[in-house]
Amino acid sequence: MEIVTEPEAMQAWAREHRRPDVTIGFVPTMGFLHAGHRSLMDALRPRVDHLVVSIYVNPLQFGPNEDLDRYPRDPEGDAALCTEAGADVLFMPTSLYPSGFATSVSVHGLTEGLCGASRPGHFEGVATVCARLFGLTGCTHAAFGEKDFQQLAVIRRMVTDLAIDLQIVGCPLIRDDHGLALSSRNKYLSDADRNRAQTLSRALFAIQDAANDPRDVSRLRALGAGMIDSDRLEYFEIVDAASLEPLAKLTSGRPARALVAAHYGQTRLIDNVAVEVG
Ligand code: AMP
């Protein structure tokens, strides 16, 4: 596996490898890799000729009081995981943006609710870094996890709207044995908070089970929110799975998604499940 640290070198690699008959898979990450990230690599590896993984903790997507400075890092462990997954290139730039960088990508509508409501500028940072990384890697396929369900929707919208010639592959959310969604940020949790955080997935699964009765969303939300043990529940929403608009009622044949964000001390966790009736 080749390790590339300069954006120019990444782009030179892409120029050398991109041809009409060649596929390049790409997995963008912020590192401290776990089985959730690995599942994205495993989803792409059999489909593409070359697999590129990036690790970059993108300052543009962090707010002023968020965890940019203490985001967990493990470059050696990450490189070992990428090698094992059969990655051809690990792109780990120390800086990503050229001097004079003046562009940002805003996806409207989809970014207003859920995480967008409490993290102004976050999805603009995500869309902007992804657009630049897509350009640098020359990828034909890119994998994103349903763990970040709103992010996946935003990236799909951006790729469609800007006619970026790229297939987005959405991958299922990976959990630990207790149902906790795998996240690099789980490292911050005390044992007690890790136990309490299991109530997030329990609440979401309860919504899945209860979705047929009642179908009234405010009662389902109250049921789910009431099960969560956290320091601060930021949101518990049931939305249309495509538009991310809040729903008043669940309807058979209309895919919905239940999503939660909750805080444990300084740590903010998110989780979500598909909800269907009938
Ligand atoms: P991150 O390093 O947190 O920016 O995540 C990089 C990619 O891995 C994103 O597409 C995430 O949605 C995905 N990812 C993170 N955790 C999981 C998980 N538990 N299951 C599936 N995908 C995940």
py3Dmol code that shows the C-alpha trace and the ligand (Angstrom):
import py3Dmol

protein = """\
ATOM      1  CA  MET A   1       0.000   0.000   0.000  1.00  0.00           C
ATOM      2  CA  GLU A   2       1.272   3.399  -1.012  1.00  0.00           C
ATOM      3  CA  ILE A   3       1.046   6.247   1.526  1.00  0.00           C
ATOM      4  CA  VAL A   4       0.481   9.656  -0.039  1.00  0.00           C
ATOM      5  CA  THR A   5       0.724  12.807   2.050  1.00  0.00           C
ATOM      6  CA  GLU A   6       0.559  15.662  -0.467  1.00  0.00           C
ATOM      7  CA  PRO A   7      -2.577  16.699  -2.389  1.00  0.00           C
ATOM      8  CA  GLU A   8      -0.478  17.237  -5.542  1.00  0.00           C
ATOM      9  CA  ALA A   9       0.901  13.693  -5.301  1.00  0.00           C
ATOM     10  CA  MET A  10      -2.634  12.319  -4.857  1.00  0.00           C
ATOM     11  CA  GLN A  11      -3.778  14.140  -7.972  1.00  0.00           C
ATOM     12  CA  ALA A  12      -0.727  12.924  -9.904  1.00  0.00           C
ATOM     13  CA  TRP A  13      -1.603   9.344  -8.893  1.00  0.00           C
ATOM     14  CA  ALA A  14      -5.192   9.894 -10.111  1.00  0.00           C
ATOM     15  CA  ARG A  15      -4.003  11.295 -13.455  1.00  0.00           C
ATOM     16  CA  GLU A  16      -1.811   8.270 -13.926  1.00  0.00           C
ATOM     17  CA  HIS A  17      -4.539   5.720 -13.069  1.00  0.00           C
ATOM     18  CA  ARG A  18      -7.856   7.172 -14.247  1.00  0.00           C
ATOM     19  CA  ARG A  19      -8.888   5.720 -17.626  1.00  0.00           C
ATOM     20  CA  PRO A  20     -12.318   5.000 -19.115  1.00  0.00           C
ATOM     21  CA  ASP A  21     -12.010   1.268 -18.356  1.00  0.00           C
ATOM     22  CA  VAL A  22     -10.576   1.640 -14.829  1.00  0.00           C
ATOM     23  CA  THR A  23     -12.558   2.007 -11.602  1.00  0.00           C
ATOM     24  CA  ILE A  24     -11.229   3.784  -8.522  1.00  0.00           C
ATOM     25  CA  GLY A  25     -13.004   3.281  -5.185  1.00  0.00           C
ATOM     26  CA  PHE A  26     -12.682   5.848  -2.431  1.00  0.00           C
ATOM     27  CA  VAL A  27     -13.427   5.780   1.307  1.00  0.00           C
ATOM     28  CA  PRO A  28     -13.073   9.190   2.994  1.00  0.00           C
ATOM     29  CA  THR A  29     -12.578   9.059   6.773  1.00  0.00           C
ATOM     30  CA  MET A  30     -11.274  11.052   9.708  1.00  0.00           C
ATOM     31  CA  GLY A  31      -9.225   8.100  10.967  1.00  0.00           C
ATOM     32  CA  PHE A  32      -9.120   6.167  14.241  1.00  0.00           C
ATOM     33  CA  LEU A  33     -10.542   3.424  12.078  1.00  0.00           C
ATOM     34  CA  HIS A  34     -12.881   0.677  13.282  1.00  0.00           C
ATOM     35  CA  ALA A  35     -15.042  -2.089  11.834  1.00  0.00           C
ATOM     36  CA  GLY A  36     -17.553   0.479  10.514  1.00  0.00           C
ATOM     37  CA  HIS A  37     -14.864   2.066   8.319  1.00  0.00           C
ATOM     38  CA  ARG A  38     -13.587  -1.383   7.376  1.00  0.00           C
ATOM     39  CA  SER A  39     -17.066  -2.369   6.143  1.00  0.00           C
ATOM     40  CA  LEU A  40     -16.939   0.523   3.643  1.00  0.00           C
ATOM     41  CA  MET A  41     -13.591  -0.724   2.312  1.00  0.00           C
ATOM     42  CA  ASP A  42     -14.930  -4.286   2.131  1.00  0.00           C
ATOM     43  CA  ALA A  43     -17.988  -3.072   0.189  1.00  0.00           C
ATOM     44  CA  LEU A  44     -15.854  -1.360  -2.461  1.00  0.00           C
ATOM     45  CA  ARG A  45     -12.831  -3.656  -2.709  1.00  0.00           C
ATOM     46  CA  PRO A  46     -14.494  -6.340  -4.910  1.00  0.00           C
ATOM     47  CA  ARG A  47     -16.105  -3.716  -7.171  1.00  0.00           C
ATOM     48  CA  VAL A  48     -13.109  -1.579  -8.118  1.00  0.00           C
ATOM     49  CA  ASP A  49      -9.644  -1.851  -9.648  1.00  0.00           C
ATOM     50  CA  HIS A  50      -7.995   0.520  -7.170  1.00  0.00           C
ATOM     51  CA  LEU A  51      -9.019   1.374  -3.617  1.00  0.00           C
ATOM     52  CA  VAL A  52      -8.066   4.700  -2.027  1.00  0.00           C
ATOM     53  CA  VAL A  53      -8.728   5.518   1.642  1.00  0.00           C
ATOM     54  CA  SER A  54      -8.235   9.005   3.040  1.00  0.00           C
ATOM     55  CA  ILE A  55      -7.672  10.103   6.608  1.00  0.00           C
ATOM     56  CA  TYR A  56      -8.123  13.793   7.207  1.00  0.00           C
ATOM     57  CA  VAL A  57      -9.634  15.535  10.221  1.00  0.00           C
ATOM     58  CA  ASN A  58     -11.262  18.341   8.290  1.00  0.00           C
ATOM     59  CA  PRO A  59     -11.290  21.643  10.240  1.00  0.00           C
ATOM     60  CA  LEU A  60     -14.038  23.046   7.991  1.00  0.00           C
ATOM     61  CA  GLN A  61     -16.638  20.680   9.430  1.00  0.00           C
ATOM     62  CA  PHE A  62     -15.962  21.387  13.120  1.00  0.00           C
ATOM     63  CA  GLY A  63     -17.625  24.194  15.058  1.00  0.00           C
ATOM     64  CA  PRO A  64     -15.637  26.456  17.440  1.00  0.00           C
ATOM     65  CA  ASN A  65     -16.512  24.458  20.573  1.00  0.00           C
ATOM     66  CA  GLU A  66     -16.230  20.985  19.064  1.00  0.00           C
ATOM     67  CA  ASP A  67     -13.549  18.299  19.370  1.00  0.00           C
ATOM     68  CA  LEU A  68     -11.205  19.159  16.461  1.00  0.00           C
ATOM     69  CA  ASP A  69      -8.153  19.471  18.711  1.00  0.00           C
ATOM     70  CA  ARG A  70      -8.711  16.269  20.641  1.00  0.00           C
ATOM     71  CA  TYR A  71     -10.122  14.079  17.851  1.00  0.00           C
ATOM     72  CA  PRO A  72      -8.574  10.611  18.437  1.00  0.00           C
ATOM     73  CA  ARG A  73      -5.694   9.569  16.178  1.00  0.00           C
ATOM     74  CA  ASP A  74      -3.879   6.299  15.486  1.00  0.00           C
ATOM     75  CA  PRO A  75      -1.990   6.574  12.183  1.00  0.00           C
ATOM     76  CA  GLU A  76      -0.135   3.265  12.581  1.00  0.00           C
ATOM     77  CA  GLY A  77      -3.204   1.237  13.539  1.00  0.00           C
ATOM     78  CA  ASP A  78      -5.129   2.909  10.703  1.00  0.00           C
ATOM     79  CA  ALA A  79      -2.444   2.053   8.143  1.00  0.00           C
ATOM     80  CA  ALA A  80      -2.447  -1.575   9.319  1.00  0.00           C
ATOM     81  CA  LEU A  81      -6.241  -1.800   8.952  1.00  0.00           C
ATOM     82  CA  CYS A  82      -6.117  -0.283   5.454  1.00  0.00           C
ATOM     83  CA  THR A  83      -3.365  -2.690   4.380  1.00  0.00           C
ATOM     84  CA  GLU A  84      -5.395  -5.626   5.680  1.00  0.00           C
ATOM     85  CA  ALA A  85      -8.464  -4.380   3.791  1.00  0.00           C
ATOM     86  CA  GLY A  86      -6.448  -4.369   0.549  1.00  0.00           C
ATOM     87  CA  ALA A  87      -6.284  -0.611   0.040  1.00  0.00           C
ATOM     88  CA  ASP A  88      -3.853   0.466  -2.688  1.00  0.00           C
ATOM     89  CA  VAL A  89      -3.412   4.033  -1.484  1.00  0.00           C
ATOM     90  CA  LEU A  90      -3.741   5.671   1.923  1.00  0.00           C
ATOM     91  CA  PHE A  91      -4.010   9.431   1.484  1.00  0.00           C
ATOM     92  CA  MET A  92      -3.135  11.167   4.770  1.00  0.00           C
ATOM     93  CA  PRO A  93      -2.505  14.831   4.007  1.00  0.00           C
ATOM     94  CA  THR A  94      -1.322  17.130   6.781  1.00  0.00           C
ATOM     95  CA  SER A  95      -2.966  20.003   4.952  1.00  0.00           C
ATOM     96  CA  LEU A  96      -5.527  19.701   2.204  1.00  0.00           C
ATOM     97  CA  TYR A  97      -6.455  23.191   1.039  1.00  0.00           C
ATOM     98  CA  PRO A  98      -4.225  25.295  -1.210  1.00  0.00           C
ATOM     99  CA  SER A  99      -3.358  28.837  -0.226  1.00  0.00           C
ATOM    100  CA  GLY A 100      -6.069  31.180  -1.422  1.00  0.00           C
ATOM    101  CA  PHE A 101      -8.711  28.457  -1.129  1.00  0.00           C
ATOM    102  CA  ALA A 102     -12.020  30.329  -1.459  1.00  0.00           C
ATOM    103  CA  THR A 103     -14.714  27.822  -2.414  1.00  0.00           C
ATOM    104  CA  SER A 104     -17.462  26.234  -0.385  1.00  0.00           C
ATOM    105  CA  VAL A 105     -20.268  23.905  -1.371  1.00  0.00           C
ATOM    106  CA  SER A 106     -23.682  24.406   0.242  1.00  0.00           C
ATOM    107  CA  VAL A 107     -26.460  21.868  -0.088  1.00  0.00           C
ATOM    108  CA  HIS A 108     -29.692  23.549   0.983  1.00  0.00           C
ATOM    109  CA  GLY A 109     -32.829  22.032   2.493  1.00  0.00           C
ATOM    110  CA  LEU A 110     -31.429  18.661   3.529  1.00  0.00           C
ATOM    111  CA  THR A 111     -28.907  20.345   5.825  1.00  0.00           C
ATOM    112  CA  GLU A 112     -31.344  22.500   7.780  1.00  0.00           C
ATOM    113  CA  GLY A 113     -32.748  19.998  10.307  1.00  0.00           C
ATOM    114  CA  LEU A 114     -31.312  17.196  12.477  1.00  0.00           C
ATOM    115  CA  CYS A 115     -27.510  17.632  12.896  1.00  0.00           C
ATOM    116  CA  GLY A 116     -27.543  20.723  10.669  1.00  0.00           C
ATOM    117  CA  ALA A 117     -29.690  22.598  13.189  1.00  0.00           C
ATOM    118  CA  SER A 118     -27.107  22.346  15.982  1.00  0.00           C
ATOM    119  CA  ARG A 119     -23.942  22.317  13.865  1.00  0.00           C
ATOM    120  CA  PRO A 120     -24.111  25.375  11.603  1.00  0.00           C
ATOM    121  CA  GLY A 121     -21.604  25.101   8.763  1.00  0.00           C
ATOM    122  CA  HIS A 122     -20.925  21.414   9.416  1.00  0.00           C
ATOM    123  CA  PHE A 123     -22.427  20.034   6.210  1.00  0.00           C
ATOM    124  CA  GLU A 124     -20.908  22.845   4.164  1.00  0.00           C
ATOM    125  CA  GLY A 125     -17.527  21.691   5.498  1.00  0.00           C
ATOM    126  CA  VAL A 126     -18.356  18.069   4.700  1.00  0.00           C
ATOM    127  CA  ALA A 127     -19.583  18.807   1.161  1.00  0.00           C
ATOM    128  CA  THR A 128     -16.585  21.035   0.451  1.00  0.00           C
ATOM    129  CA  VAL A 129     -13.982  18.531   1.647  1.00  0.00           C
ATOM    130  CA  CYS A 130     -15.681  15.693  -0.222  1.00  0.00           C
ATOM    131  CA  ALA A 131     -15.816  17.698  -3.460  1.00  0.00           C
ATOM    132  CA  ARG A 132     -12.077  18.405  -3.169  1.00  0.00           C
ATOM    133  CA  LEU A 133     -11.246  14.798  -2.256  1.00  0.00           C
ATOM    134  CA  PHE A 134     -13.321  13.473  -5.182  1.00  0.00           C
ATOM    135  CA  GLY A 135     -11.315  15.734  -7.475  1.00  0.00           C
ATOM    136  CA  LEU A 136      -7.945  14.755  -6.019  1.00  0.00           C
ATOM    137  CA  THR A 137      -8.543  11.000  -6.025  1.00  0.00           C
ATOM    138  CA  GLY A 138     -10.296  10.778  -9.398  1.00  0.00           C
ATOM    139  CA  CYS A 139     -12.651   8.234  -7.858  1.00  0.00           C
ATOM    140  CA  THR A 140     -15.427   6.512  -9.806  1.00  0.00           C
ATOM    141  CA  HIS A 141     -17.053   5.042  -6.657  1.00  0.00           C
ATOM    142  CA  ALA A 142     -17.169   6.396  -3.091  1.00  0.00           C
ATOM    143  CA  ALA A 143     -18.547   4.640  -0.016  1.00  0.00           C
ATOM    144  CA  PHE A 144     -20.344   6.383   2.851  1.00  0.00           C
ATOM    145  CA  GLY A 145     -21.938   4.850   5.947  1.00  0.00           C
ATOM    146  CA  GLU A 146     -25.599   5.091   6.883  1.00  0.00           C
ATOM    147  CA  LYS A 147     -24.241   5.815  10.367  1.00  0.00           C
ATOM    148  CA  ASP A 148     -24.120   9.424   9.153  1.00  0.00           C
ATOM    149  CA  PHE A 149     -27.478   9.215   7.418  1.00  0.00           C
ATOM    150  CA  GLN A 150     -27.914  12.936   6.806  1.00  0.00           C
ATOM    151  CA  GLN A 151     -24.352  13.198   5.462  1.00  0.00           C
ATOM    152  CA  LEU A 152     -25.034  10.382   2.991  1.00  0.00           C
ATOM    153  CA  ALA A 153     -28.159  12.203   1.752  1.00  0.00           C
ATOM    154  CA  VAL A 154     -26.213  15.467   1.413  1.00  0.00           C
ATOM    155  CA  ILE A 155     -23.392  13.837  -0.573  1.00  0.00           C
ATOM    156  CA  ARG A 156     -25.838  12.068  -2.905  1.00  0.00           C
ATOM    157  CA  ARG A 157     -27.596  15.405  -3.511  1.00  0.00           C
ATOM    158  CA  MET A 158     -24.307  17.222  -4.180  1.00  0.00           C
ATOM    159  CA  VAL A 159     -23.085  14.568  -6.630  1.00  0.00           C
ATOM    160  CA  THR A 160     -26.395  14.680  -8.517  1.00  0.00           C
ATOM    161  CA  ASP A 161     -26.680  18.474  -8.518  1.00  0.00           C
ATOM    162  CA  LEU A 162     -23.080  19.108  -9.595  1.00  0.00           C
ATOM    163  CA  ALA A 163     -23.113  16.196 -12.092  1.00  0.00           C
ATOM    164  CA  ILE A 164     -20.009  14.684 -10.496  1.00  0.00           C
ATOM    165  CA  ASP A 165     -19.363  11.467 -12.420  1.00  0.00           C
ATOM    166  CA  LEU A 166     -19.249   9.178  -9.434  1.00  0.00           C
ATOM    167  CA  GLN A 167     -21.287   6.350  -7.941  1.00  0.00           C
ATOM    168  CA  ILE A 168     -22.105   6.787  -4.249  1.00  0.00           C
ATOM    169  CA  VAL A 169     -22.333   3.479  -2.378  1.00  0.00           C
ATOM    170  CA  GLY A 170     -24.320   3.649   0.892  1.00  0.00           C
ATOM    171  CA  CYS A 171     -23.309   1.035   3.490  1.00  0.00           C
ATOM    172  CA  PRO A 172     -25.238  -0.266   6.527  1.00  0.00           C
ATOM    173  CA  LEU A 173     -24.499   0.982  10.026  1.00  0.00           C
ATOM    174  CA  ILE A 174     -22.197  -1.351  12.007  1.00  0.00           C
ATOM    175  CA  ARG A 175     -22.823  -1.825  15.767  1.00  0.00           C
ATOM    176  CA  ASP A 176     -20.964  -3.491  18.592  1.00  0.00           C
ATOM    177  CA  ASP A 177     -22.370  -6.556  20.383  1.00  0.00           C
ATOM    178  CA  HIS A 178     -24.437  -4.316  22.663  1.00  0.00           C
ATOM    179  CA  GLY A 179     -26.035  -2.407  19.808  1.00  0.00           C
ATOM    180  CA  LEU A 180     -23.914   0.730  20.207  1.00  0.00           C
ATOM    181  CA  ALA A 181     -23.167   2.265  16.799  1.00  0.00           C
ATOM    182  CA  LEU A 182     -19.402   2.094  16.209  1.00  0.00           C
ATOM    183  CA  SER A 183     -17.846   5.546  16.217  1.00  0.00           C
ATOM    184  CA  SER A 184     -14.333   6.923  16.682  1.00  0.00           C
ATOM    185  CA  ARG A 185     -15.887   9.158  19.355  1.00  0.00           C
ATOM    186  CA  ASN A 186     -16.894   6.137  21.498  1.00  0.00           C
ATOM    187  CA  LYS A 187     -13.289   6.255  22.725  1.00  0.00           C
ATOM    188  CA  TYR A 188     -14.209   9.324  24.787  1.00  0.00           C
ATOM    189  CA  LEU A 189     -16.905   7.455  26.773  1.00  0.00           C
ATOM    190  CA  SER A 190     -16.468   6.261  30.353  1.00  0.00           C
ATOM    191  CA  ASP A 191     -17.671   2.700  31.021  1.00  0.00           C
ATOM    192  CA  ALA A 192     -20.780   4.095  32.692  1.00  0.00           C
ATOM    193  CA  ASP A 193     -21.598   6.360  29.748  1.00  0.00           C
ATOM    194  CA  ARG A 194     -20.922   3.564  27.274  1.00  0.00           C
ATOM    195  CA  ASN A 195     -23.619   1.546  29.097  1.00  0.00           C
ATOM    196  CA  ARG A 196     -26.024   4.481  29.120  1.00  0.00           C
ATOM    197  CA  ALA A 197     -25.370   5.067  25.407  1.00  0.00           C
ATOM    198  CA  GLN A 198     -26.798   1.637  24.645  1.00  0.00           C
ATOM    199  CA  THR A 199     -30.210   3.177  25.284  1.00  0.00           C
ATOM    200  CA  LEU A 200     -29.884   5.024  21.949  1.00  0.00           C
ATOM    201  CA  SER A 201     -30.128   1.899  19.823  1.00  0.00           C
ATOM    202  CA  ARG A 202     -32.625   0.306  22.216  1.00  0.00           C
ATOM    203  CA  ALA A 203     -34.927   3.285  21.747  1.00  0.00           C
ATOM    204  CA  LEU A 204     -34.515   3.170  17.962  1.00  0.00           C
ATOM    205  CA  PHE A 205     -35.219  -0.555  17.811  1.00  0.00           C
ATOM    206  CA  ALA A 206     -38.313  -0.010  19.974  1.00  0.00           C
ATOM    207  CA  ILE A 207     -39.576   2.455  17.360  1.00  0.00           C
ATOM    208  CA  GLN A 208     -39.004  -0.103  14.634  1.00  0.00           C
ATOM    209  CA  ASP A 209     -41.023  -2.660  16.605  1.00  0.00           C
ATOM    210  CA  ALA A 210     -43.807  -0.235  17.468  1.00  0.00           C
ATOM    211  CA  ALA A 211     -44.062   1.356  14.016  1.00  0.00           C
ATOM    212  CA  ASN A 212     -47.334  -0.333  13.099  1.00  0.00           C
ATOM    213  CA  ASP A 213     -49.113   0.769  16.236  1.00  0.00           C
ATOM    214  CA  PRO A 214     -49.275   3.645  16.777  1.00  0.00           C
ATOM    215  CA  ARG A 215     -48.413   5.151  13.402  1.00  0.00           C
ATOM    216  CA  ASP A 216     -48.754   8.573  14.943  1.00  0.00           C
ATOM    217  CA  VAL A 217     -45.218   9.949  14.994  1.00  0.00           C
ATOM    218  CA  SER A 218     -45.502  12.196  18.036  1.00  0.00           C
ATOM    219  CA  ARG A 219     -46.416   9.190  20.197  1.00  0.00           C
ATOM    220  CA  LEU A 220     -43.594   7.107  18.717  1.00  0.00           C
ATOM    221  CA  ARG A 221     -41.134   9.936  19.319  1.00  0.00           C
ATOM    222  CA  ALA A 222     -42.260  10.258  22.913  1.00  0.00           C
ATOM    223  CA  LEU A 223     -41.829   6.502  23.358  1.00  0.00           C
ATOM    224  CA  GLY A 224     -38.284   6.552  21.938  1.00  0.00           C
ATOM    225  CA  ALA A 225     -37.150   9.757  23.627  1.00  0.00           C
ATOM    226  CA  GLY A 226     -38.436   8.466  26.969  1.00  0.00           C
ATOM    227  CA  MET A 227     -36.146   5.429  26.776  1.00  0.00           C
ATOM    228  CA  ILE A 228     -32.946   7.421  26.323  1.00  0.00           C
ATOM    229  CA  ASP A 229     -30.545   7.902  29.194  1.00  0.00           C
ATOM    230  CA  SER A 230     -28.192  10.768  28.272  1.00  0.00           C
ATOM    231  CA  ASP A 231     -26.952  14.061  29.701  1.00  0.00           C
ATOM    232  CA  ARG A 232     -28.748  15.935  26.947  1.00  0.00           C
ATOM    233  CA  LEU A 233     -30.997  14.645  24.209  1.00  0.00           C
ATOM    234  CA  GLU A 234     -30.388  16.910  21.215  1.00  0.00           C
ATOM    235  CA  TYR A 235     -33.034  15.436  18.931  1.00  0.00           C
ATOM    236  CA  PHE A 236     -35.096  12.331  18.402  1.00  0.00           C
ATOM    237  CA  GLU A 237     -36.821  12.603  15.023  1.00  0.00           C
ATOM    238  CA  ILE A 238     -38.753  10.437  12.623  1.00  0.00           C
ATOM    239  CA  VAL A 239     -38.389  11.760   9.099  1.00  0.00           C
ATOM    240  CA  ASP A 240     -39.017  10.853   5.490  1.00  0.00           C
ATOM    241  CA  ALA A 241     -35.972   8.779   4.488  1.00  0.00           C
ATOM    242  CA  ALA A 242     -35.452  10.672   1.212  1.00  0.00           C
ATOM    243  CA  SER A 243     -36.314  14.301   1.982  1.00  0.00           C
ATOM    244  CA  LEU A 244     -35.454  14.165   5.728  1.00  0.00           C
ATOM    245  CA  GLU A 245     -38.626  16.206   6.342  1.00  0.00           C
ATOM    246  CA  PRO A 246     -40.317  15.454   9.701  1.00  0.00           C
ATOM    247  CA  LEU A 247     -43.345  13.169   9.348  1.00  0.00           C
ATOM    248  CA  ALA A 248     -46.629  13.425  11.213  1.00  0.00           C
ATOM    249  CA  LYS A 249     -47.710   9.869  10.392  1.00  0.00           C
ATOM    250  CA  LEU A 250     -46.057   6.704   9.154  1.00  0.00           C
ATOM    251  CA  THR A 251     -47.466   5.439   5.875  1.00  0.00           C
ATOM    252  CA  SER A 252     -47.086   2.005   4.360  1.00  0.00           C
ATOM    253  CA  GLY A 253     -44.719   2.106   1.357  1.00  0.00           C
ATOM    254  CA  ARG A 254     -43.079   5.379   2.406  1.00  0.00           C
ATOM    255  CA  PRO A 255     -39.644   4.665   3.931  1.00  0.00           C
ATOM    256  CA  ALA A 256     -38.976   6.599   7.107  1.00  0.00           C
ATOM    257  CA  ARG A 257     -35.936   6.939   9.338  1.00  0.00           C
ATOM    258  CA  ALA A 258     -35.692   7.429  13.083  1.00  0.00           C
ATOM    259  CA  LEU A 259     -32.603   9.425  14.068  1.00  0.00           C
ATOM    260  CA  VAL A 260     -31.150  10.474  17.378  1.00  0.00           C
ATOM    261  CA  ALA A 261     -28.339  12.718  18.656  1.00  0.00           C
ATOM    262  CA  ALA A 262     -27.458  12.777  22.349  1.00  0.00           C
ATOM    263  CA  HIS A 263     -24.672  14.088  24.547  1.00  0.00           C
ATOM    264  CA  TYR A 264     -22.662  12.259  27.217  1.00  0.00           C
ATOM    265  CA  GLY A 265     -20.511  14.872  28.909  1.00  0.00           C
ATOM    266  CA  GLN A 266     -18.477  16.422  26.082  1.00  0.00           C
ATOM    267  CA  THR A 267     -19.234  13.568  23.682  1.00  0.00           C
ATOM    268  CA  ARG A 268     -21.953  13.809  21.080  1.00  0.00           C
ATOM    269  CA  LEU A 269     -23.261  10.542  19.617  1.00  0.00           C
ATOM    270  CA  ILE A 270     -25.643   9.886  16.725  1.00  0.00           C
ATOM    271  CA  ASP A 271     -27.553   6.802  15.607  1.00  0.00           C
ATOM    272  CA  ASN A 272     -30.451   5.905  13.297  1.00  0.00           C
ATOM    273  CA  VAL A 273     -32.580   3.050  11.976  1.00  0.00           C
ATOM    274  CA  ALA A 274     -34.948   2.457   9.081  1.00  0.00           C
ATOM    275  CA  VAL A 275     -38.633   2.479  10.055  1.00  0.00           C
ATOM    276  CA  GLU A 276     -41.290   0.863   7.898  1.00  0.00           C
ATOM    277  CA  VAL A 277     -44.912  -0.038   8.461  1.00  0.00           C
ATOM    278  CA  GLY A 278     -46.774  -2.971   6.973  1.00  0.00           C
TER     279      GLY A 278
END
"""
ligand_1 = """\
23
AMP
P -15.714 9.329 10.007
O -14.323 8.817 10.111
O -16.470 9.317 11.281
O -15.786 10.653 9.273
O -16.496 8.305 9.067
C -16.021 7.992 7.787
C -17.041 7.134 7.081
O -17.258 5.940 7.820
C -18.416 7.822 6.944
O -18.970 7.505 5.669
C -19.200 7.181 8.060
O -20.599 7.167 7.838
C -18.641 5.774 8.056
N -18.873 5.121 9.352
C -18.476 5.555 10.577
N -18.948 4.733 11.541
C -19.665 3.778 10.913
C -20.427 2.654 11.358
N -20.545 2.349 12.656
N -21.045 1.888 10.435
C -20.951 2.198 9.112
N -20.252 3.236 8.627
C -19.619 4.026 9.507
"""
view = py3Dmol.view(width=600, height=400)
view.addModel(protein, "pdb")
view.setStyle({"model": 0}, {"cartoon": {"style": "trace"}})
view.addModel(ligand_1, "xyz")
view.setStyle({"model": 1}, {"stick": {}})
view.zoomTo()
view.show()
